[in-house]
Amino acid sequence: MKKIIDNFQLIFDSREKIQELRNLILNLAVRGKLVPQNSDDEPSSVLIEKIKKEKERLIKEKKIRKKKPLPPIKEEEIPFELPESWEWVRLGNIGRIVGGGTPKTKVHAYWENGNIAWLTPADLNGLKSKYISRGRRNITKLGLQNSSAKLLPKGSVLFSSRAPIGYVAIAQNDLATNQGFKSCVPYIMDMNQYIYYFLMYDAKRINDNASGTTFKEVSGKEVANFIFPLPPLNEQKRIVNKLDELMTFCDQLEVSLEKKANAKQLVSKSISNRIQKSKSKEELDKNITFIIRNLKEVYTTPENLNDLKDIILQLAIQGKLVPQDPDDEPASVLIEKINKEKERLIKEKKIRKTKPLPPIKEAEIPFELPKGWEWVRLGEIMIINQRNKLNDNLEVSFVPMKLIEDGYLSKHSHKKKLWKEVKKGYTHFKENDLVVAKITPCFENRKSAIMKNLYSGYGAGTTELHVLTSYLKEIDMKFFLYIVKAKNFINQGVSTFTGTAGQQRIRKDFIENFVIGLPPLNEQKQIVKKIDKLMALCNLLENQINKNRNNSELLMKSLQRKLFE
């Protein structure tokens, strides 16, 4: 337990973990492990007799109808052992299970100037309080009388039984509900708060076991048959007091976490803005150095680390990540070399001559390039979706989509196949080609990689890939990998999607016409080195974050084992 306390902030470090803490507390409560038992308490068996007498009184006074007895509880229904003074009962034996209804909406007399609070499950959505007094609409007495809605007394425990299952609240005053509730009116009203907490605890199990096709639902009969761990009344009050205290603590913890998360988000956004608005190389270096020194404090989730990765790539493609070297051969010379190689391949009939791409318009240029760079279309400097002719019996690599990893790295694996097995109906590529997933959500998830260590230097893969092949071997394809992983490329690609929902894709002409800033060859290599270094730092921190999350999960499981063994 000391280990749990020492690592409390590590374990309960997110809204989801705090919800797990709430569930854990409720679990302890209904097992009789949250507060100590008191031998002076009147046992539950006596409370059951009092409930029976109250029920008989209500039947005798014709306030409720006598119903068929509920079945006795079988041994196999009992999920855990209770303290000696507790008893297992059915929920329908300690309270009336009451449904609801909706008056005809076209009859104005059922709704206009109504003064009876009428609730739907939507009225409980996001409710922070234990109590609720009214919903969005009221009904009239006439509406109540002419529908299956029932007037529930103050203190009734409301439980949504469909769309969705599991919202719980206590009626602060007399009110009615629609048919989306199976509420409990306790025979002894002092039990209502413990019943409220029990239904909060049991909501997930109820939902998981509910039936339905269009939507899940539990019937009044099912709710009445829920087995219920009944403590002595005095112990119920102690449990409720402790739960109120601990739930308030959880609420405060959640607020504190949100404030911290918001503060960190603001800091990371502020830093991001500072970086992007850096007016000089010196200022940019200063801001990047600040990030590196404070990486662990500022970037605490994989999500905001991805924001940092996006910034790094954006700086890279704008020519702001490394200094320019005036001695570098300019990109214009590189383009001439590419054009000469293209002409040679066309002359030797290794590739087909294609229609020239349109000149780049001023409206397509998003920012000013450094000296030595040139604006080009990807289709001008890369071969897109080249096909290969090979020996049928050559062993090659086969790469289905699932073997290309998501994210900012270039990771893939492959299987061995004969060329004759994959040459038709698949995308072709060769060693050092860049593949980009074209279908949603793989495209948005950055499933792209440089093909490496292919059998015989060739491969084939899913048809849902576009392939970029360099005209020149000396070009660093990793620079282009980072271009297709940049947020700008992803966003523009998504905006051009074609196809039906769930099957949308980027077309070949999007890749061909995509405008990039082309740096000198030497600067490409320097940019890649810098990106690799910064991404390695991000990945180290991401691994640590994930390790902490895994440790948090293990500690939570350890805590649950110790408490419930």
N, C-alpha and C positions, 0 to 999 in steps of 0.2 A: 504493500500500500504506500510505503514511503516513496518508492520509485514513481508511482502514479502522481503523488503530490508534487514531487520534485520536477516532474515533467508535465505539469498541468497545462501550461501555456502551449507546449508542443502538441499535446493530445487534442485539446479543444481550441484549435486555431482557425476554425472556419464556421460559417453558419450551419453547415451540414453536421459538423462534429458537435456543435452545441445542441442541435436537435437530437443527436444520439445520446447526449448527456441527459436531456429531458426524458427520453425514452427509458434510459437506464434508471433514473430516479423513480419514474412511474412503475417500472418493473419491480424495484425493491419495495415500493409502497404496497402493491397488491399481493406481495408474498409475505408481508409482515416483517420485513427486514429494515424498514426505514426508521421506525421508532420502537423503543422497548415495550414489551407487553407488561401489563400491571396485573398482578394476581388479584387485586381488589376490584378489577373491572367485572361488571356483570357479563357473563359469557354470551356468545352469540346465540346459543340455544334459547336463552331467555328472551333475547331480542326477537327471535323468530316467532315465539309464542305471542309476543306483543303485536307483531305485524299481523299475525293470523286473526287476533281479536279485533284489530282495527279494520281489517278487511271484512270480517263478518258483520261488524257494526254498519259499515257502508252498504253492504248487501241488504241487511235488515231494514235500513232506512231508505232503501231503493235509490241510493245515490250512484251505485254501480250494479252491473248485472253479475250474477253468479256464472262462472265459466267452468268448462271442463278442466279437471286437475291436470297440471303439467306432469310429464313422465318423471319418475325418479332418476336421479343422476347415476349413471353407470360408472364403474371403476375406470374404464378405458377413456372416459371423457375428461378425467381429472389430469390437468397438465403439470401440477407441482404440489408439493406437500405444504400444508398450512400450519400455522401455530396451533397449539392445543385448544385455545379458547375461540378459534375461528370455526366457521362452517361454510361448506359449499352449498349454494342455493341457486335456483334459476332466477334470472332477472324479473321474470313475470310473476314471481312469488313475493317480491318485495315492492313492486310498483305496477301500476296499470300501464300497458303499452298502448299509446294512443296515436292514431294516424292523423292525416289532415286532408284538406281538399281545397278546390278552387271554385268559387262561385262563378256562374256564367258571366263572361266578360262583357257580353253585349247588353246585359241587363243593368242599366245605370243605377237602379235603386239598390243594387247589391254593393255598389262601390262609392257613389257620390256622397260626400260629407260623412264618410264612415269614421267611426271613432274606436273601432276594434283593431288593434295592431295585428297585422297579418304578414307572416314571414315566408320566404322561400330560402332554399339553401344558399343562394347567391348573397343573401343578407348576412350570412355568417362568414363569407369569404374575407379573409384578412382581419377578422375580429381579434383584437388583442385582449379585450376584457373577458372575464369569466361570465359576465352577465350581459343580457341584451333586452331592450325594452320595446323596440319597434323595428320594422323593416321599411322598405321604400313605399309600401302602400298600406292603406287601411281598408277594412270592409265594414259594411253596416250589419246591424243585428239581423236584418232580413237576409243578407248574404250568408251569414252564419247559419241561419235556420234552413236555408234552401240549398245547402251544399253539404258535403261530407266533412267540412272543416269542423273542428271541435274547439271549444274555449278551454284552454289549458290554464290551470291556476298558477299564481305566482309561486316560483320555486321549482316548477317542472323542469326536468332535464331534457333539453332538445337534442335530438340526434338525427342528422341527415342520413337518410337510408338510400338515396340515389342521387346521381348527377350533382356532386359526387357523394360518396359514402364517407362518413367520419367527421363531419363538422359537429362540434359539441358546444352548447352554451346553456346557461340557466336563465329561465324567464324572470325578469325583474318585476314583472307585473302580469296580470291576466293577458293572454294573447292567443292567437290562432296561427296555424301553419298550413302550407299547401301539402299536397300528397307526397312530397319529397322528404317527409319526416316520419320516423317511428319514435315518438318521444316517451319518456318514462315519468309518470307522476307517482312519486314514492308514497307508500301508505303512511310512513313516518317521515315527514318533510325534513327533519334534521339530518337525514341520510343523503340529501340531494348533492352535497358537494363531494362526498366520497364517490357517489355514483358517477358524477361528472368526470372525476379523475380516472375512474375505472374505464369509462367509455373512451376517454382520450388514449389510455394505455392500449385498449383492445381494438382501436379503430383499424389499424393496419391488417390485423388478422381477419377482421370482419370483411374488409374490402377484398383481401386476397381470396377469401372463400365464397364471395358473393357470386351469383349467377346472372346471366343476361347476355344478350347478343348486341343490341343497339347500345345499351348502357347497363352497367351493373346495378343490381338492386337487392336489398334484403327485405323480407316480408315481416309483418308484425309477429307472426308465429315464430319466425327464426329469432327475432330480437327477444321475444319472451322466453325462448329456450336457452339463451346465452347462460353459461354457468358463471357464477359470480362469487368471488371470495369475500365472505361477510365477516368483518371484524366486530368486536363489541362496540357499542355506540360511542363510548368514551374514547376508545382507541381510534375510531374513525375521526373524531374531532382532533386528536393529536396528529394523526397522519395528515389531515387537511391543513392544519397550521404549518406543519413542516413542509408540505408540498408548496403551499403559498410562498413560504420563505425561499425555498430553493428555486421555484419557477421565477420569482422576482430576480433572484441572483442570475439565473440564465438569461433573462431579458436584459439585465444590466450588462452582462458579459457580451451579449450580442451587439448592443449599442456601442460598447467600447471597441469591439472588433471592427464594426462598421466605420467608426470615426477614424481608427488607425488606418484602415484600408483606404478610406477616402483621402486621408492626409497623404499617404504614400502615393496614391494615384495622382494627386495634385502635384506632388514633388516630381514624380516621373514625367508628367506632362510638361511641367515647367522646364525641366532639364531638356526634354525633347525639343521644346520651342527654342530654348537657348542655343542648342546645337544647330538646329535648322536655320536660325537667324544669325549665326556666327558670321561676322563681316570680314574676318581675316583668318589666315591659316593658323596664326598664333592663338587667336581666340577659340577656334575650333579645337586645337590640340589641348588647350586649357580645359575646355568643357568635357572632352573625351577623357582626359586624365582624371577629372573629378568623378566621372561615372565609374571608371575602373576602381578608384579608391573606395567608392561608396556603393559598389555593386550590390553587396549583400543587404544593405540597409534600404536601398531604394527599390530594387526589383526583387519582390518576395514571392511572386507566383509565376508559373510558366506563361500565363497569359500576358502579363506586362513585360516579361522578358521577350516575348515575341514582338511587342511594340518596339523594343530596343533593336532587335534584329532587323525590323523593317526600316528603322532610321539608318542603321549602318549601311544597308543595301541602297537606300535612297541617296545617301551621301556619296556612295561609291559610283553610282551611275551618273551623278552630277559632276564628278571629277573633283569632289571636295575632300576625299578621304586621304589621299597621298599628294605630296607636292609634285608639280610638273617639273620635268627636266628639259631645259631648252635644247640639250644635245640629243634628245630622243628623235628618231626618224618620225615625222608627222604621220598622222593617220591617212592623209591624202596619198602618200607613197604606198602605204599598206593596201589601200583600195585599188591603186593601179596594179599592184602585184596580183591581187585577187582577180581583177578583170582579165589580165593576161593569162592566168591559169584557167579561167573560165573559157576563154577563147580557144586555148589549147585543147581542153577536154571536148569542146563542141566540134573542133576540127577533126579530132581523133574519133568522133562519134561515140564518146563514152557518156556524154550527157546530151540532151536535146536543147536546142536553142529555144528560149521562151520569150514571150512578149515582154518588152521592158516594163518595169513597174512605174507608176506615175511619179513625177517629181514631187519632192516634199514641199508642202505649202507652209507658209508662215504660221497659219493657225494651228498646225500640227506640232510646232516647236514649243515645248513646255518651259524651257529655261535656257539661259546663256551657257554655251560650252566654253571650257578652257581653251587656250591657244594650243593648237596641235591636234585637237579633236575634230571629228566630222560627223554631221548627221547622215545616217544611212537607213535604209529599210533592211530588215533581217534577210528578206529574200534576195537582196543584192549581194550579200556576202556569205550566204549559206545555201546549200542545196537542201530543199525541203522534201522529205518523204521519198528518198532515192530507193530504187529496187535493186537487188543484187542477183547475179547469175552465178551459181556455184555447182560443183559436182554433187549429184544426188546423194552420194554415200558419205559426204563430208560431215563429220560431227560438229555441231554448232550449239550455241546456247539458246535456250528458250526461256523467255521472261514474261510470265503472266502478270497482270496488274498487281496481284497481291504480293509479288516479290519485289516491288518497288516501294520503298518506305516513304511515308508522309514527311513533311517538314522541310527544314532549311539545309539539310545535309544531302550528300549524293550517295545514298546507300541502296544497293540492290543485290539480289542473289539470282541464281539461274539454274536451270536443269539442262541435262545433256539430251540432245535429239539429233536425228539424222536430217539433213537438209530437205530431203524429199518429203519428210513428214510435216514440215512447217513452211515450205516455200510458197504454198498457196493459202490464201485466206488469213494471212498474218502480216504484220508490219515488219519490214526488214531494217536491219541496222548493222553497223560494224564497229570495231574497236574505236573508242574515243568519240562516237556519236553521242549527241545529246537528245534524250527522249523526254517528251512532255505529255502528260496525260491530257486528253482533250475533253473528257466527259465529266460532268458534275457528279459527285462532289470531289472526285479525285483531283480535278484541276485546281479548285480552291484550296485543297489540302496540300498542294505543292508536291504532288507525285511526279517528280522529275529527277533525272539522274544522268550522269555520264556513264556510258557502257564501258566497263573495264573487265579485263581478264576473261574475255569471251573465248570459248572453245574455237580454235582455228581462226580467231579474230572476227568471227561473224555471229549473228544471231537473228532471232525473230521473236515477236511478242504479240501481245494483244493488239487488235485493230484499233483500240481506243488510244493510240499514241500518235503524236506527230514527231518526226525525227529531223534533227538539224545536223547536217554534215558540213564540215569546214572544207573550203577549197584548198587551204594551206595547212600543212602539218604543224607549222610553228605557232599557229594561233592557239591561245590558251582557252580551251572550251569551258574551263571553270568560270571564266569571266561571264560567259554567256549563260552558264547555269545560274549564276547569281542574278542575271537580268531577268530570267523567266521565273525566279522565285521572289522577285521584288513585288511589293504591293501594287505599284503602278501597273505592272504587266497583268497581274491577277485581276485587278479592278476593271481594266480596259477589256480584258478577255471576257469577263462575266457580262459586261454591257453589250457584247456582240453575240452572246449565246443564241443558237438556233435549235429548234427541236421542241418536242413536247416535254412537259414537266417530268423531272426525274431522268430524262434522257437528253438533256441539253448539252451542247458541245461547242467548242471553239472550232471554227473552220480553218482550213489550210490558208486561205487568203488573209485571215487575221495575222497569222505568224508571218507570212510573206511581207505584209504591208506595215508591220509594227516598226515604229521609228525609234532608233536608239542613237545615243551619242557614242561614237567609236573612238577609243583612245589609241595613242601610239602603242605598238606591240609591247615595248618594254614597260610602259605604264600599266598595261593590262595585267602583266605579271606582278607588278608592285601592288596593284589594287587587290589582286587575289590573295597575296601574302598577308596584307593588312586585314582583309575580311576574315581569312582563316584564323588569324590570331585572335581577333575580337569574338568570333563565333565560338572558338575553343573556350574562351573565358565564360561566355554565356552558357555553353553546354555544361561546363563544370558546375556552375551555380545551379543550373536546371537539375542536374543529377543529384545535387545536394538537397534541393527542394523536394524532389521526388523521394529521396531516401528518408528525409524527415517525415514526409507523409506516410511512407510505408512503416516507419518506426511508430508513428502515431497510431496507425491501424493495429499494429502488433500489441502496443501498450493497451489500447482499448479492449482488444480481445482478451488480453491477460487479465484486465480488470473484471471483465464479464465472467471469465472462468472462476476467478477467486470469489466473486460475489454469489454466483449461482451454483457452484459445485455442491 
